[in-house]
């Protein structure tokens, strides 16, 4: 399976437009919407990269941006799309105000095989591409969007919950479909999958929890560091 994606370890951001501009002054109101990677499952110390970032922004010498964690474990693209507008409309804080930015991270839960290694995909690939396009169009119609890609799994730890068989080959195809959809809309995309693979198999195992799917405490801190050094994200500082 390694050959499927080994020639695609390119830059961490493949969007044609890596900068954002905001009409409103700081501090910004931001929602992070997605699955367990947003929720922070597995980080019993810092609560995940979103929570770590929220705490950092609350410090007296920070930008003071307001960050809402709207991650739900197990969510696929279709569930995030269903939640999108209602979550967006409820996070304005002030009357007639809405968030300034959406951070999206979703897709991992669409990619596993069900029941066995060669079982059917949880979300059909063609349907996934349609759903991603719909999600990005809906999100971009509300405000600027940044997309944080999925982390690679440890295939030796599968199946997850004794029934979900994640593998990197399928992950790669779903990741690429998302990246291309973001490129078409000039949405900055942080390619965590390729970035982490480039650091080597031994390194990846130090960043993932015992389930082989979610980052561990160290992995979430690494993820936050990768996001903070992302050129598209630096515009928020």
Steps between C-alpha positions, in 0.01 A plus 500: 500500500791733563561534125157649449593822672877497551558720197266767625686626808492861393438830677281526808269749334391449142247779472561766239394768747674472836400831652178629650373849563239609749287811496444481874759599756660266750411305703338262255224252579589159356321165493686171463263246348561134431562159653711361785813672368326829581347366821844392621427138589807333647660811652429462872750776582425787265161408359617495137650760269188718494482519880874565523462783251196640684700516824792662322276769357356568847837606641534874576766559235321311221274615216191420708326314219187312614502134397210255524568125485214339306655162439286186530657155521406277208363776280533453129476774240122469470450554876732801508311650207171449683636683806681776314257787467323458834835485682617804306192707577519423874860614553483870429495611866352839413173571324529502120859376524630173362839324515789631292659168407419128478771241567396169346648154557300197390522199270682231696177335612378477141799291389499168693395161368212337686528157659812382320810634329342487156150588615296783355602855572305673776427790262504415132787691339287667232244604763782630719626730225152640452455549874835676536415736218168579665661555841767735364252700295270537799785597734656746258165671450503587872854627558868423423603136547819315592523121470727282717554157344491157662783321681621162366391191691709212631369209294651242734251607770191440290214424522368789706211397727537150349317603184660802328805428285684823427792493256726767355426418138133586541589793723720637225221492240253673732764753600584577138134549410467749785821680411395536136158630602671760721738598220208559265357748751828659612446364851835456680556131580760371745609156378573335835488153342795564268683710756495225762583223253810693397626477860518123490320196634678492835420865562131450413466220755623737772219743416203259497309348790451132570197483269716589200247759388515802727805708590632464854594787731824562315327463165247775574777736606683419177181562306460839665861588420447404136190719484667798668786491248262467202533811289126531448444492875760761583268770367286452813777605738 
